[in-house]
Amino acid sequence: MDGVYGLTLMSPDGREQRTLAWLPTDEVRQDFYEKARKSGLKIVEKRK
């Protein structure tokens, strides 16, 4: 597993930002997603 994800971050008002993220473990990935959700972002991932 290489841990590289193509992510689309979406704000509540519909704006989107696409980025690549290196999330080396499942624990790091879940922590990142939880923090993003608490900030009001929705995450769509595409595994690279």
N, C-alpha and C positions, 0 to 999 in steps of 0.2 A: 504494500500500500504506500503510495507516494504522498498522500495528504494534500494534493493541490486541487482546489475547487474553483470553478467559475461561479461567482455569486452575482445575483441581481438583488440589490437592496432597494426596497420600495417604501416610501414614506406614506403616511396616511393621506396626504393631498395628491398622491398619484405620481410624484416624481420618482425616477429610477436612476440608479447608478450601478454600472457593471464593473466588477473587479475580479482579479485573481487573488486567492488567499491560500496560504500554506497553513494548514491546520493538522499538525503531525499526529495527534491522537484523537480518539473519539471523545475523550474527556475535554480536551481543549476546544474541539468543535462544538460540543454541547454548551460549554461555558460561553463561547462567543455568541452562539445563537440566543441563549437566554438573555445576555446583556443587550443584544440588538432588539429583542422583543420588548424588553423593559423600556427601551428608548422609543418604542412605537414603530419600529421597522418590521417589515415582512421580508423574509429571505426566501429566494428561490435559488436552488443550487443545481449546477450541472457538473458532474464529476469529470475532471480532465484526465 
